[in-house]
């Protein structure tokens, strides 16, 4: 819903968002746009890998490069989505609860960071095998 609902709503007089000049709103807007763009790029990349026919030589560089690109886009999208949600929720909390909410956001992001850490071995090995020199059997 973040793409269709503006936090705080719109001003009845000007038609612009109420929190337009708030730094949290600007962070929410930018992070939401980044998350959307990188998620769509990852989706198109992965769909392109699945639906296109390949020959055996494409598995040497072409497909691994696309996997690296799609995986990178996914990680950036997830990070931007976390920032967007945290910035969007910051409008609903005030005072002492606001400081507690930031601690809670950090704790709730731990599973995501652990997943990224666990997947980093796959990502690193994909990078190493793609860009290292391997004997060719051509």
C-alpha positions in Angstrom: 0.0 0.0 0.0 3.0 2.3 0.4 3.0 3.1 -3.3 -0.6 4.3 -3.3 -1.0 5.8 0.2 1.0 8.8 1.3 1.7 8.9 5.0 -0.3 11.7 6.6 -2.4 12.2 3.5 -2.7 15.3 1.3 -3.3 18.9 2.3 -6.8 19.9 1.3 -5.7 23.4 0.3 -2.6 22.7 -1.8 -3.0 19.0 -2.7 0.6 18.3 -1.7 1.5 15.8 1.0 1.2 17.1 4.5 4.7 15.9 5.5 6.3 17.0 2.3 9.1 18.9 4.0 9.7 16.3 6.7 13.1 14.5 6.4 11.4 11.2 7.4 8.9 11.6 4.6 11.6 12.3 2.1 13.5 9.2 3.2 10.3 7.2 3.0 9.6 8.4 -0.6 13.1 7.9 -1.8 13.5 4.4 -0.2 10.1 3.3 -1.5 11.1 4.3 -5.1 14.5 2.6 -4.8 12.8 -0.6 -3.5 10.3 -0.6 -6.3 12.8 0.0 -9.1 15.3 -2.6 -7.9 12.6 -5.2 -7.1 11.2 -4.8 -10.7 14.7 -5.1 -12.1 15.4 -8.3 -10.1 12.1 -9.8 -11.2 12.6 -9.0 -14.9 16.2 -10.4 -14.6 15.1 -13.7 -13.0 12.2 -14.1 -15.4 14.6 -13.5 -18.3 16.8 -16.2 -17.0 13.9 -18.7 -16.6 12.2 -18.1 -20.0 15.1 -17.8 -22.4 16.6 -20.9 -24.0 20.4 -21.2 -23.4 23.2 -23.1 -24.9 25.9 -24.7 -22.8 28.3 -21.9 -23.2 25.9 -19.4 -21.6 26.5 -21.1 -18.3 30.1 -19.9 -18.4 29.5 -16.2 -18.0 26.1 -15.0 -19.3 23.8 -16.7 -16.7 26.1 -16.1 -13.7 26.3 -12.4 -14.6 22.6 -12.2 -14.7 22.3 -14.1 -11.4 24.8 -11.7 -9.8 22.8 -8.7 -11.1 19.4 -10.1 -10.0 20.8 -11.1 -6.6 22.3 -7.6 -6.1 19.1 -5.9 -7.1 17.2 -8.1 -4.7 19.5 -7.2 -1.7 19.3 -3.5 -2.5 15.5 -3.7 -2.8 15.1 -5.5 0.5 17.3 -2.9 2.2 15.4 0.0 0.7 12.1 -1.7 1.7 13.3 -1.9 5.3 14.3 1.7 5.3 10.9 2.7 3.7 8.9 0.8 6.3 10.8 2.2 9.2 10.5 5.7 7.9 6.8 5.2 7.2 6.2 3.9 10.7 8.1 6.8 12.2 5.0 9.0 11.5 2.9 6.9 13.9 5.1 7.1 17.0 6.0 10.1 19.1 8.1 11.0 22.2 9.6 8.2 24.3 7.8 5.5 22.2 9.7 6.9 19.1 13.1 6.0 20.7 11.9 2.5 21.6 10.5 2.0 18.1 14.0 2.5 16.6 15.4 -0.2 18.9 12.5 -2.4 17.9 13.2 -1.7 14.2 16.8 -2.8 14.7 15.9 -6.0 16.4 13.3 -6.9 13.8 15.8 -6.4 11.0 18.2 -9.0 12.6 16.5 -12.0 10.7 17.0 -10.2 7.4 20.6 -9.4 8.1 21.2 -13.0 9.2 19.7 -14.3 5.9 21.9 -11.9 3.9 24.9 -13.1 5.9 24.1 -16.8 5.2 23.5 -16.0 1.5 26.7 -14.0 1.3 28.7 -17.3 0.9 26.7 -18.2 -2.2 27.0 -14.6 -3.5 30.8 -14.6 -2.9 31.3 -18.0 -4.6 29.2 -16.9 -7.5 31.4 -13.8 -7.9 34.7 -15.7 -7.6 33.7 -18.5 -10.0 32.3 -16.0 -12.5 35.3 -13.7 -12.6 38.1 -16.2 -12.1 39.9 -18.0 -14.9 38.7 -21.5 -15.4 40.1 -24.0 -17.9 37.9 -24.1 -21.0 36.9 -27.3 -22.7 36.1 -25.8 -26.1 
